[in-house]
Amino acid sequence: MQLQPDHVRRIVEAVDAAFDDQLAFTQDLVRHPSLRTQEASAQDLLYDAMRARGLEMDRWDLDPEQLATHPGAGRIAVSYENVGNVVGTYRPTEEQGRSLILNGHVDVVPEGPLGEWSRSPWDAPILDGWLYGRGSGDMKAGLVANLFAFDAIRAAGLEPTGRIHFQSVVEEECTGNGSLSALQRGYRADAVLIPEPEEDMLVRANTGVIWFTVCVAGRPIHPREMNAGFNAIDAAYHVMGRLRELEARWNAQKGDHRYFEDLDHPINFNLGGIRGGDWPSSVPAWCELDVRVALYPGVTADDAWAEISDCLASVTADDAGNPLEATATRNGFYSEGYVLEEGSDAESALRGAHREVFRDELASFTTPGYLDARVFALYADTPALVYGPISEAIHGYDERVDIESVRRITKSIALFIAEWCGVTASTGVEAVSSGREAVPVA
């Protein structure tokens, strides 16, 4: 369908009219420190906001046993008690349009040393056109934009004619199990939109990710006889050096992988944590390295893991010839990358919405990071559009999101919903049952 000019105008004006409320709600959400396993209060806030909009509500804790049956699930290192997803479903009076999932993650990464922030990570101030705080960009502004884009359509006197699932998921930053759990629960649609902080652009392709811990054993002894011992921490750096050789080999293959040819360094092996030793006056008997590696779309997680395991198995001695053994255990992401193929109707609809708001063509790019879009692209054969606002310092100090970019993105999402799902004039009667609890759709 083609939106009428009057519909476009009314929807865009409705976003502007409610934008102060949208920012205030985003600030409220940022003020909930939804770190891993601590997402419940933020989910409470979103649950109440969805229910107030008359959506059918569904909330459940993730099920480790069910997740373990899926090849794309990440290894679980925490309890999933009270760690759960929230989904609100809009059902039109008569379902005539295409269906849509509006997805976003509520979990955030640790804030790091608080003294390095210019203000508390949880204060959520607005300064010089930016909204600050951990999770402001990644991706609470996008989660809220989904809801307020929907509000704008209704405020314009219109109702979508397609079913819409609003998903607030957990575990995106560590396993991807939140979106995967929603898929296992039976949520499907004709397209997915995820407003991650993507600089007003569309993600064309992204890498997969594997997390693992490398364990290296040493031979403890008093430092006065250090040469008779074997330092596990020194040896661990030797092991990481061998992994860097594998990283270099994978980067040298970028020309074989569509959309990654022009990236400077698409495959990154990040040494994200190190622990080792028991006593300053003892040669360390053990060391553990937490490592995150990226893999190209089209490379299975099993094949990448086999290469990693072979690399570690080949490390049998350090530079001094000391016998060395390194073992690895998966402990998080076990995900594959994906490519958003060009030419889908969903992308065309988003391009039209973006053009209307930005008065420019929608650009796309490739990111060497993880995105939950892989769940829908790989396991549900669904076009997953990752498209969101400008941000700075995500996962860093003083994370922030650009206010005017959020406004524009919200308008684009609203117009995309209207175009994709279709709209009809509101009858003044809610199109969904107010506050009714949903049952799993599977």
N, C-alpha and C positions, 0 to 999 in steps of 0.2 A: 504494500500500500504506500501511498504518498501522503504525508501529513499535510493538512491544510495550513496555509500561512497563518491563519488566525489561531490555530491550535499551537503552532510553534511559538507565536508571540505570547500567548497566555501561559504556556508552560515555563518559558524563560522568565517571564515577569514573576511567576509564582516562586521560582527559585530565589530570585532577588528579595522578594517580600519576606521569606522565611529564613534568610541567610544568617541573620544575627542569632536566631534560635538554633540553627544548625551548628554554628561555631560554639555556642554555649554548651550544647549537648556533647560536642566533640571534646571540649575541655573537661566536662564531667567524666567522660569515658577515660581520658588520659589520666585523670587523677586516681583511677583504680589501678594499682600496680599489678597488672595481670602477667606476672612472671610464670614460668612453667610450674604447673600444679597449683597455682594461686589465681586462676582465672575466674573463679566462681562469682565474685562480687561484680566483676565487669559483665559477666554473662547474665547476672540478675538484672542489671541495668538494661541490657539489650532485650532481654526477655520481656520486661515490663513495657518497654517502648514498642516492641512488636505487637504485644497483646493489646496495648492501647489503640493501635491502628486497626484492630479487628481481625488480625491474622489468626489462622489456626496454629496453635503452638505445639511444638515437639521439643523435648529436651531429654537427653540421655547421657549417661557416662559411657566412655569408650570401653569396649570389651576386648581385653588382650587376647583371649582365646579365639574369638572370631577374627580379629585382625591377623593373627598368626597364620591363618589359612590363605592369606592373599600374598602373592609374590612381591607386591610393591610395598608391603608394610615395613616400617622401620622397627629395629630392635628396641624394646621397651626397657628403660632403666629406672622407672619410677612407678609408684602406685597410681592407678587410674581411678581410684576412689574419689568422687566429686570432681573429676576432670571430664568435662563433657561439652557437647555441642548444643547450640540453640538454633532451631529452624522455625521460621514463621512462614506460613503459606497463604498466599492470596489466591482465591478461586473466583473467577468472574461468574456472574449470574448464569451466563451461557458461554461455555468455552469455545471460542471460534478462532482465536489467534494462536500464534506459536508460543510455546512455553519457554521459560527462562529461569536460570539459577543466577542469583546475585550473591556471590561468595566473598568472604573475607575472613581473615584470621584475627583473633583477639589477643593471642599470646604475644609477648614481647621478649626481647633478649635482655640479659642482665645489664644493669646500668653502669657497672664498673665503679672505680673509686669516686665517691660522691664529691670529693674535693676538687676534682677536675671539671666539674660542671660549673657554669657561671651562676646557676640557680638550681633548686631542687628538680630532679627529673620528673617529679609528679605534680609540680605547681601549675603547669599548663598556661603560662602567660601568653598574651599576644603582644608582640613587640615589633615595631617597624615592618608590619605586613607579614609577619611569620608567627605561627602558633608553635610553641616549644613544648618539649617533653618527650620522654621515652614512649615510643609507639605512636607519636603524633603523625608521623609520616608513614611508618611501617606497622600497621596500616589502619589505624583507627579513623583517620580522616576519610579514608575510602569506605570503611564499614558504614559510617554515618551518612556519607554521600548517597549510598544505595537507598537508605530509608527516605532521605529528604528528596531525592529524585522522584521516588514513588509518590511522596506527599504532593509534589508540585503538579503531577498529572491530575491528581484528585482535586487539588485546589483550583485547577484550571477548568473544573467542571467536566472532567473526562474520567473514564474507567478503562483500564486495560482489558482486552478481551482474551488474553492468554494467561495461563497459570504462571505464578511467580513464586519461587522459593528463596527466601532471604536466609542465607546461611552465615552464622557466626561460629567459626570452628577454632579448635585448639590444636596444638602440636605442629603447627606449620613450620616453626623455627627449628625443629629438631628431628622430626620423623615424617611429617606429612600425614600422620595417621588420622587427624581430625577430618579432613576432607575425604579420606579413604573410608572412614567409618560412615560418613553421610552417604557415600555411594553404596556401601554394603547395606545400609538401611533401606535403600530402594529409591533414593532421590535421583531422578533423571529429568532432563529437559532438552529442548532443541538447541539451546546455546547456553553458554556460561560467560559471565562478565566478572572479572576480579580487579577491582581498582587499587592494585598495588601502586606504590610511588614510582612511576615510570616516566617522569619528565614530560607529561602531556603526549606521550607516544604509545605505540602498540608494540608489544613484544612479539617478535617473529620466531625466535627460537631461544631455548635456554638449555643449560647443561643439567645432567643428573648429578646426584651427590651421594657419596658413601661416607659414613663416619665409622671410625674404628679406633681401638686402643692397642698400641704396641707395647708388649712387656719384654724387658731385657733383664736378665739375671747377671749379677756380679759375684765376686768372691771377696767377702769382707775380711778386713784385717786392720790392725793399728796403722795409722799413717806413717809411723817411724819405719815400717816395713812395707811401704805402699807398693813397691815394685813386685812384692810377692803376692799382692792381691789383684783384684780386677774391678775397676770402677765402672759400675753399671750406667752411671749418668754419662760419663765420657763415651761409653759404647753406644748409648742411645743416640747421641749426636752422629755417630758414624752410621747408624741405621738410617737416620733421617737423611743423611747424605745420599745413601743408596736410593731412597724413595725419590729424592730430587732428580736422580738420573732417570727414573721412570717418568717423572713429570716432564722432563725435557724431551723424552722420546714421544710422549703423547702430544706435546705442543708442536713437535716437528711434523705431526700428521694432520695439522689443521687444514691443509689444502685439500684433504680428502673428505672434508665435512662441510656440506653446504651451509652457508651463512656464517661460518666461523673462519673463513679463509683470511679475512682482513683484520681480524682481531689480533692485537699485539701478543697477548698471552692468555688464551682462552681457558687453559687447564691449570688450575691452581691447587697445590697441595699445601694446606694450611696446618702448621703446627700450633694447635689452639690451646694446648695445656701440657704441663709437664709436672710430674711428681716423682720423687725418688729419695732414697737414703733415709736413715733413721737417726744419725748422730754425727755432728761435725767432726768428731775425732775417730770416725770409723770410715773406711773405704766403703762406698755405697754398695749394698747387696742387691738393690733392685731399682728399676726406673720404669715409669710408664709415660707414654706419649699419647696424647689425644690428637688425632689427625682427621682432617676433612679433605676429601679429594673430589674433584669434578670429573665427569665423563661426558663424552659427546653424545648427542642424540643418535640413536641407531646402535649404540654399544650397549649391550645388556649389562645389568648390574652383576650378573653371574660371571660374565666374561671379564669385566673389569676387576672383580674381586679375585678371580683366578690369577690375573697378572700381578696384582698386588701381593697375593700369597706367594707366588713364585719368586717375586723380587725379594721378599723377606726370607724365604727359604734359602736363597742363594747367599745370604749374609752368614758366613760360617766363621769368620775371624775379623778382628779389627785391624787397623793399619800396622799394629805391632805384632800381629800374628797370634794374638790371644784368641782361643776358641770363643765363639760367640753364637748365641741362639736368640732369635727374635720371634715371638709369637704374636698374633693379632686376633682380636675379638671384636666383632661388630657390635656397635652400641647405640645406633641412631638411624639416620637416613640410610635407606637402601633403595634409592630411586633412580630412574632413568630419565634422560632428557627427552625433549620433544621439539617438533617443528610445527608451527601453525601454518598449514598449507594456504596459499593465496587463493582468492577467488570465491570464498564462501559467502553465502547470503548474509550471514551474521556480520562478517567483516565489512561488507558493502553497506549495511545499515549503520554500523558504527562510523564508517568513513563519512557518510552523509550527515550524521549528527555532529561529528567533529567539525566538518566544513561549515555547517550552519553557525556554530558557536565561535569558532576560532577564525573564520574567514580565511582558512588555509587548508592545504591538504594534510591528511594524517600521515606522519612519518612512522616508520617502524625500525626496530633495531634488535640486535642479538645481545643477550645478557649471559655471562658466565656464572649464573647463580641459580639457586633452586626456586621453583614456583609451584604452587599447588595445581596449576593448570595441567600438569602432567597427569594427574589423577583422571581428569575428564577426557583429555586427548588420547591417552594410552589405553584406558580401561573402559571408556564409555563411548568412544568414537564420536565425541561431541566437540564442536569448535569452541575453544576456550580463549576468550579475549582478555588479555592482561593489559590494562590501560588505566593510568592514574596520574595524580598530580605531581608537581615539582616538589622535591624535598632536598634536604641537605643533612649530612651526618647521620644517616640511619645506621644503627649498630654502633654509633660513636657518641662523643660528648655533644651536648646541646643539639640533639636531634630536633629538627623543625620541618614544617611544611608550609608552603607558600599559600597565603590566604586566597589571593585572587585566582590562583591556579585551581584551588579546591572549588571555588565558585564556578569556574568555567567547566571543570570536569563534571560537576553535579548537573549542570545544564546539558552537557553531552549525554550523560547517562540517562537523564530524564527523556530526552528526545529519542535516544536509542530504544528505551523501553517502549515508548509510544509507537515507534516505527516497527519494531520487531514483534511486539505482542498485539499491535493494533489497539485502537481506542474507540470508544463509543461515548455518546453524551451520557453524563451521569443522570440517573433517575432520582437521585436523592436518597436511595436506599443502599445500605452497605452491600457490597457484592460478596462478602464473606461472613460467616457466622462469628459474632463478636466473642472473642476470648475462648472459643471452643478448643479443648485439648485434642490434639491430633494423635492418631495411631500411626505406627510405622507404615510407610507406603509400600514396603516390600510385600 
